[in-house]
Amino acid sequence: MANVKVEKLIGRYIEDIEIEMVERKGAGHPDSLCDNAAETLSRKLSLWYIDHYGTILHHNVDKAALVGGRAEPKFGGGIVVEPIYFALIGRAVCDVMHEGKLEKVPIARLAREAITECIEETFRYLDLKTDIIIDCKIKAGSQDLVGLFDYRKHIPFANDTSFGVSHAPFSNTEKLVYEIEQFLQYEAIKRIPAIGEDIKVMGFRQNKDIKLTIATAMIDRLIDDIDAYVSIKQDIQEEVLNQVPKIIDPDFNVSVDINKADIIEKECVYITVTGTSAESGDDGQVGRGNRTNGLITPNRPMSLEAAAGKNPVSHVGKIYNVLAGICASEIADNVKGIKEVQVRILSQIGKPISEPLIASVHILPEENSSWNTIQYEAEQIVQEKLANITKLTDLFLHKKVTVW
């Protein structure tokens, strides 16, 4: 049995706190691009290792350098003057002595494929031939296959002393910020094609008033002039406000500001050639964006781990943050009488990842609920998830869980 401790949460319920702040960076944001590409490379590399050697070899490709380019956007269509530079950085086993032969892992090709795939899946107007330079800075290690564990049969040892943390359920503000960004990215963009893919949503709640500040890159070639731009902003605002009643409780007052830095009278507005701020100097890095639950939540406990790109077998900085979120959600969804759950899981380097130093669960119960029942059922959920922790690896490999 793992060391699991379930305690009552001391403090105010998130919805009763006067001030709450929540942020989400969309898929086209430079930081999200780095997270996406790093995680895609880890997945591709892991599957390549499995296909050729039957197991996942050591790698941590959790660094990136996205250096913004220079563009000259203008209504009707501008140009990219200097391309974006995008390199993935990290460590991986690239040379393997297998059956008496030294074999090369095509790490540079896989890195280029990972970045290319992310760009193609995210953007409509970013030209891979002219608008971006793709590079690989993965340093090679070497390792013989003899003695390597099979992650599907044995419990890996934690490669670090680190912790993962998450919470559930989402507050109204958290739900609103997350779902509005997703709505703009995948639904509104179909009706308003001028919306670019670099979207950031910041939510600020004060009591029952929520202000959403939305920054969305606009596609210059799809906008004729400043009047059309202003009209599109109004359309986006209307689309967002129409979504609000579908997402949160009706007793909140929600206001929406779009591209607040615009100076309309000077025609100094947020238009782009490619749909991302990376074209004009905004840089990116792994781990500077959304946490593993998809949000940045300063009112909640968070880890500063850059989870994307870390190996999905033994790196607790990745595994424990995702596992904490799964445990919190399972408890919130299945244990009656709970208002809020926080889960923290701490590893100790060298110990099996199924045996953390502590799995700490804090629960805010509803009035008149049975604490003994809550405590027992919550602990059982965490014990079960820890006992089956190696199943997470396959979830990472098949994109069943996300890290940004």
C-alpha positions as CSV (number, residue, x, y, z in Angstrom):
1,M,0.0,0.0,0.0
2,A,1.3,3.4,-0.9
3,N,1.6,6.2,1.7
4,V,-1.7,8.1,1.1
5,K,-3.0,10.7,3.5
6,V,-6.4,12.3,3.2
7,E,-7.1,15.4,5.2
8,K,-9.7,18.1,5.4
9,L,-8.8,21.2,3.4
10,I,-8.4,24.2,5.6
11,G,-9.4,27.4,3.8
12,R,-12.2,29.0,1.8
13,Y,-14.0,27.4,-1.1
14,I,-12.7,28.7,-4.4
15,E,-16.1,30.2,-5.4
16,D,-16.3,32.1,-2.1
17,I,-13.0,33.8,-2.6
18,E,-13.5,37.4,-3.7
19,I,-10.7,37.6,-6.3
20,E,-9.8,34.8,-8.8
21,M,-7.5,34.8,-11.8
22,V,-7.2,32.2,-14.5
23,E,-5.3,32.1,-17.8
24,R,-5.1,29.8,-20.8
25,K,-2.7,30.0,-23.8
26,G,-4.1,28.5,-27.0
27,A,-2.4,26.2,-29.5
28,G,-0.9,29.0,-31.6
29,H,0.8,30.8,-28.7
30,P,4.6,30.4,-28.9
31,D,4.8,28.7,-25.4
32,S,2.1,26.2,-26.4
33,L,3.8,25.5,-29.7
34,C,6.9,24.6,-27.7
35,D,5.0,22.3,-25.3
36,N,3.2,20.7,-28.2
37,A,6.3,20.0,-30.3
38,A,8.3,18.7,-27.3
39,E,5.6,16.3,-26.3
40,T,5.0,15.2,-29.9
41,L,8.8,14.4,-30.2
42,S,8.7,12.4,-26.9
43,R,5.8,10.4,-28.2
44,K,7.4,9.8,-31.7
45,L,10.7,8.9,-30.1
46,S,9.0,6.5,-27.6
47,L,7.1,4.7,-30.3
48,W,10.2,4.5,-32.4
49,Y,12.2,2.9,-29.5
50,I,9.3,0.4,-28.9
51,D,9.1,-0.5,-32.6
52,H,12.8,-1.1,-32.9
53,Y,13.9,-2.3,-29.4
54,G,10.7,-3.3,-27.6
55,T,11.0,-0.7,-24.8
56,I,11.3,3.1,-24.3
57,L,14.9,4.2,-23.9
58,H,15.9,7.2,-21.8
59,H,15.1,10.7,-23.1
60,N,14.1,14.1,-21.9
61,V,13.4,16.4,-24.8
62,D,11.8,19.1,-22.7
63,K,13.6,22.2,-23.9
64,A,13.0,24.3,-26.9
65,A,14.1,27.6,-28.5
66,L,11.4,29.4,-30.4
67,V,12.9,32.7,-31.5
68,G,10.4,35.1,-33.0
69,G,10.8,36.4,-36.5
70,R,9.9,39.7,-38.1
71,A,6.9,40.4,-40.2
72,E,5.2,43.4,-41.8
73,P,1.4,42.7,-41.6
74,K,-1.0,45.0,-43.3
75,F,-4.7,44.9,-44.2
76,G,-5.2,42.8,-47.3
77,G,-2.0,40.8,-46.7
78,G,1.6,41.4,-45.5
79,I,4.8,39.5,-45.6
80,V,7.1,37.6,-43.2
81,V,10.5,39.4,-43.5
82,E,12.5,37.2,-41.2
83,P,11.4,33.7,-40.4
84,I,10.8,32.2,-37.0
85,Y,13.5,29.9,-35.7
86,F,12.3,26.8,-33.9
87,A,14.6,24.2,-32.3
88,L,13.9,21.3,-30.0
89,I,16.6,20.7,-27.3
90,G,17.3,17.9,-24.9
91,R,18.9,14.5,-24.3
92,A,18.1,11.2,-25.8
93,V,19.7,7.8,-26.6
94,C,20.6,8.2,-30.2
95,D,23.3,5.5,-30.5
96,V,22.3,2.0,-29.5
97,M,24.6,-1.1,-29.5
98,H,22.0,-3.8,-30.5
99,E,22.8,-7.4,-31.3
100,G,26.5,-6.5,-31.8
101,K,25.8,-3.5,-34.1
102,L,25.8,0.2,-33.5
103,E,22.5,1.6,-34.6
104,K,21.6,5.3,-35.1
105,V,18.3,6.7,-33.9
106,P,17.0,9.3,-36.4
107,I,16.5,11.9,-33.8
108,A,16.9,14.9,-36.0
109,R,14.4,13.6,-38.5
110,L,11.9,12.8,-35.7
111,A,12.4,16.3,-34.3
112,R,11.7,18.0,-37.6
113,E,8.7,15.8,-38.1
114,A,7.4,16.7,-34.6
115,I,7.6,20.5,-35.3
116,T,6.2,20.2,-38.8
117,E,3.3,18.1,-37.6
118,C,2.4,20.7,-34.9
119,I,2.7,23.6,-37.3
120,E,0.5,21.9,-39.9
121,E,-2.1,20.8,-37.3
122,T,-2.3,24.3,-35.8
123,F,-1.9,27.0,-38.5
124,R,-3.7,27.7,-41.8
125,Y,-1.4,30.5,-43.0
126,L,2.1,29.8,-41.7
127,D,4.2,28.6,-44.6
128,L,6.7,25.9,-43.7
129,K,8.9,26.8,-46.6
130,T,9.3,30.5,-46.0
131,D,8.0,31.5,-42.5
132,I,10.0,29.2,-40.2
133,I,13.4,27.5,-39.8
134,I,13.3,24.1,-38.1
135,D,16.3,22.8,-36.2
136,C,17.3,20.0,-33.8
137,K,19.7,20.4,-30.9
138,I,19.1,17.0,-29.2
139,K,22.4,15.7,-27.8
140,A,23.1,12.0,-28.3
141,G,23.8,9.6,-25.5
142,S,24.6,5.9,-25.8
143,Q,23.2,2.9,-24.1
144,D,23.3,-0.9,-24.5
145,L,19.9,-2.6,-24.3
146,V,21.2,-5.3,-21.9
147,G,19.5,-4.9,-18.5
148,L,16.9,-2.4,-19.6
149,F,13.5,-2.8,-17.9
150,D,10.3,-3.4,-19.8
151,Y,8.0,-0.7,-18.5
152,R,5.0,-2.9,-19.2
153,K,6.2,-5.6,-16.8
154,H,8.1,-3.8,-14.1
155,I,7.6,-0.6,-12.0
156,P,10.1,2.0,-13.0
157,F,12.1,3.9,-10.4
158,A,11.6,7.7,-10.0
159,N,14.3,9.6,-11.8
160,D,14.0,12.6,-9.5
161,T,12.7,13.9,-6.2
162,S,9.9,16.0,-7.3
163,F,6.2,16.5,-6.9
164,G,3.0,16.7,-8.9
165,V,-0.1,18.7,-8.0
166,S,-3.6,19.3,-9.3
167,H,-7.2,20.1,-8.3
168,A,-10.8,19.4,-9.1
169,P,-13.4,20.3,-10.0
170,F,-12.8,23.4,-12.1
171,S,-14.4,26.6,-10.8
172,N,-16.8,28.5,-12.9
173,T,-14.0,30.9,-14.0
174,E,-11.7,28.1,-14.8
175,K,-14.4,26.4,-16.9
176,L,-15.2,29.6,-18.7
177,V,-11.6,30.4,-19.6
178,Y,-10.8,26.9,-20.8
179,E,-13.9,26.4,-22.9
180,I,-13.9,29.9,-24.4
181,E,-10.4,29.4,-25.7
182,Q,-11.3,26.0,-27.1
183,F,-14.5,27.5,-28.7
184,L,-12.5,30.3,-30.4
185,Q,-9.8,27.9,-31.6
186,Y,-12.1,25.3,-33.0
187,E,-15.6,26.6,-33.5
188,A,-15.7,30.4,-33.9
189,I,-12.8,30.3,-36.3
190,K,-15.0,28.5,-38.8
191,R,-17.5,31.3,-38.8
192,I,-15.0,34.1,-38.4
193,P,-12.0,33.0,-40.5
194,A,-10.0,36.1,-39.7
195,I,-9.4,34.8,-36.1
196,G,-5.8,33.6,-35.9
197,E,-4.6,30.6,-33.9
198,D,-2.6,32.5,-31.3
199,I,-5.3,33.0,-28.7
200,K,-4.9,33.9,-25.0
201,V,-7.8,34.2,-22.5
202,M,-7.3,35.8,-19.1
203,G,-10.2,35.6,-16.7
204,F,-10.6,37.9,-13.7
205,R,-13.4,37.3,-11.2
206,Q,-14.4,39.6,-8.5
207,N,-17.3,38.1,-6.5
208,K,-19.9,37.4,-9.3
209,D,-18.4,39.7,-11.9
210,I,-16.1,38.0,-14.5
211,K,-14.0,40.0,-17.0
212,L,-12.5,38.1,-19.9
213,T,-9.5,39.8,-21.6
214,I,-8.9,38.0,-24.9
215,A,-5.9,38.5,-27.1
216,T,-6.4,36.9,-30.6
217,A,-4.1,37.3,-33.5
218,M,-6.0,38.3,-36.7
219,I,-5.2,37.2,-40.2
220,D,-4.3,40.3,-42.2
221,R,-5.1,39.0,-45.7
222,L,-8.7,38.3,-44.6
223,I,-9.4,41.9,-43.4
224,D,-9.8,44.7,-45.8
225,D,-9.5,47.8,-43.6
226,I,-9.8,49.1,-40.1
227,D,-13.6,49.2,-40.2
228,A,-13.7,45.5,-41.1
229,Y,-11.3,44.8,-38.2
230,V,-13.5,46.7,-35.7
231,S,-16.5,44.8,-37.0
232,I,-14.8,41.4,-36.6
233,K,-13.8,42.3,-33.0
234,Q,-17.5,43.0,-32.3
235,D,-18.5,39.7,-33.9
236,I,-16.0,37.8,-31.8
237,Q,-17.3,39.5,-28.6
238,E,-20.8,38.6,-29.5
239,E,-19.8,35.0,-30.2
240,V,-18.1,34.7,-26.8
241,L,-21.0,36.2,-24.9
242,N,-23.4,33.9,-26.6
243,Q,-21.4,30.9,-25.3
244,V,-21.2,32.1,-21.6
245,P,-24.7,30.8,-20.5
246,K,-23.8,27.3,-22.0
247,I,-20.7,27.1,-19.8
248,I,-21.2,28.6,-16.3
249,D,-23.9,29.3,-13.8
250,P,-26.4,32.1,-14.7
251,D,-25.7,34.2,-11.7
252,F,-22.4,35.6,-13.0
253,N,-22.0,38.9,-14.9
254,V,-19.5,38.5,-17.7
255,S,-17.9,41.2,-19.8
256,V,-15.5,40.6,-22.7
257,D,-12.6,42.8,-24.1
258,I,-10.9,41.8,-27.3
259,N,-7.3,42.9,-28.2
260,K,-7.4,45.6,-25.6
261,A,-4.0,47.1,-26.7
262,D,-5.4,48.2,-30.1
263,I,-5.2,51.9,-30.9
264,I,-8.0,52.1,-33.5
265,E,-7.5,55.8,-34.4
266,K,-3.9,55.1,-35.4
267,E,-4.8,51.7,-37.0
268,C,-2.3,50.1,-34.6
269,V,-4.0,46.7,-34.2
270,Y,-3.3,43.0,-33.7
271,I,-3.1,41.8,-37.2
272,T,-0.6,39.1,-38.3
273,V,0.5,37.4,-41.5
274,T,0.6,33.9,-40.1
275,G,-1.8,33.8,-37.1
276,T,0.8,33.8,-34.4
277,S,2.7,36.5,-32.5
278,A,5.8,34.4,-33.0
279,E,6.2,36.0,-36.4
280,S,7.1,39.4,-34.9
281,G,9.4,38.8,-32.0
282,D,7.3,36.9,-29.4
283,D,9.5,34.0,-28.3
284,G,8.5,30.7,-26.7
285,Q,9.7,28.1,-24.3
286,V,8.5,24.7,-22.9
287,G,6.9,25.0,-19.5
288,R,6.0,28.7,-19.5
289,G,2.4,28.2,-20.5
290,N,-0.5,26.0,-19.3
291,R,0.0,23.5,-16.5
292,T,-0.9,19.8,-17.2
293,N,-4.6,20.6,-16.6
294,G,-4.6,23.1,-19.4
295,L,-4.8,26.2,-17.2
296,I,-2.6,28.7,-15.3
297,T,-4.3,29.1,-11.9
298,P,-2.6,31.3,-9.3
299,N,-5.4,30.8,-6.8
300,R,-4.7,27.1,-6.8
301,P,-1.7,25.0,-5.9
302,M,0.5,24.5,-9.0
303,S,3.8,22.9,-10.0
304,L,6.4,24.8,-12.0
305,E,7.4,21.6,-13.8
306,A,7.8,21.7,-17.6
307,A,6.0,18.4,-18.2
308,A,6.0,18.3,-22.0
309,G,8.8,16.3,-23.6
310,K,9.8,14.5,-20.4
311,N,10.0,10.7,-20.8
312,P,6.7,9.0,-20.0
313,V,8.1,6.1,-18.1
314,S,10.0,7.4,-15.1
315,H,10.0,11.1,-15.1
316,V,7.8,12.0,-12.1
317,G,7.8,15.7,-13.0
318,K,5.5,14.6,-15.8
319,I,3.8,11.5,-14.5
320,Y,2.9,12.8,-11.1
321,N,1.4,16.0,-12.3
322,V,-0.9,14.2,-14.7
323,L,-1.7,11.5,-12.1
324,A,-2.6,14.1,-9.5
325,G,-5.1,15.6,-11.9
326,I,-6.6,12.1,-12.7
327,C,-6.9,11.3,-9.0
328,A,-8.5,14.7,-8.2
329,S,-11.1,14.4,-11.0
330,E,-11.9,10.8,-10.0
331,I,-12.5,11.8,-6.4
332,A,-14.5,14.8,-7.3
333,D,-16.7,12.9,-9.8
334,N,-17.2,9.7,-7.8
335,V,-17.1,10.5,-4.1
336,K,-20.3,12.2,-2.7
337,G,-20.2,15.2,-0.5
338,I,-17.2,17.0,-1.9
339,K,-16.8,20.6,-2.9
340,E,-13.1,20.8,-3.7
341,V,-10.1,18.4,-4.0
342,Q,-6.4,19.1,-4.1
343,V,-3.9,16.3,-4.7
344,R,-0.1,16.5,-4.2
345,I,2.2,13.5,-4.9
346,L,5.9,13.6,-3.9
347,S,8.5,11.2,-5.2
348,Q,11.8,10.2,-3.8
349,I,14.5,9.5,-6.3
350,G,15.3,5.8,-6.7
351,K,12.0,4.5,-5.3
352,P,9.3,2.8,-7.5
353,I,7.0,5.4,-9.0
354,S,4.0,3.5,-7.5
355,E,5.4,4.2,-4.0
356,P,5.6,7.9,-3.6
357,L,7.1,9.4,-0.4
358,I,3.6,10.8,0.1
359,A,0.3,11.2,-1.8
360,S,-1.4,14.0,0.0
361,V,-5.1,14.6,-0.6
362,H,-6.9,17.7,0.8
363,I,-10.7,17.7,0.5
364,L,-13.2,20.4,1.3
365,P,-16.4,18.5,2.3
366,E,-19.9,19.7,2.0
367,E,-21.9,20.3,5.2
368,N,-23.4,17.2,6.8
369,S,-21.3,14.8,4.6
370,S,-19.8,11.7,6.1
371,W,-16.1,12.5,6.5
372,N,-15.1,8.9,7.2
373,T,-16.7,7.7,4.0
374,I,-15.1,10.5,2.0
375,Q,-11.7,9.7,3.5
376,Y,-11.9,6.0,2.8
377,E,-13.2,6.3,-0.7
378,A,-10.7,9.0,-1.7
379,E,-7.8,6.9,-0.4
380,Q,-9.0,3.9,-2.3
381,I,-9.1,5.8,-5.5
382,V,-5.5,7.1,-5.1
383,Q,-4.3,3.6,-4.1
384,E,-5.8,2.1,-7.2
385,K,-4.3,4.8,-9.5
386,L,-0.9,4.4,-8.0
387,A,-1.0,0.6,-8.3
388,N,-1.8,1.0,-12.0
389,I,0.5,3.9,-12.6
390,T,2.4,2.3,-15.5
391,K,-0.8,2.4,-17.6
392,L,-0.2,6.2,-17.9
393,T,2.7,5.5,-20.2
394,D,0.4,4.1,-22.9
395,L,-2.0,7.0,-22.4
396,F,0.8,9.4,-23.2
397,L,1.8,7.5,-26.2
398,H,-1.7,7.5,-27.7
399,K,-2.5,11.1,-26.8
400,K,-5.2,10.1,-24.3
401,V,-3.9,12.6,-21.8
402,T,-2.5,16.1,-22.4
403,V,0.2,18.1,-20.7
404,W,-0.6,21.6,-21.7
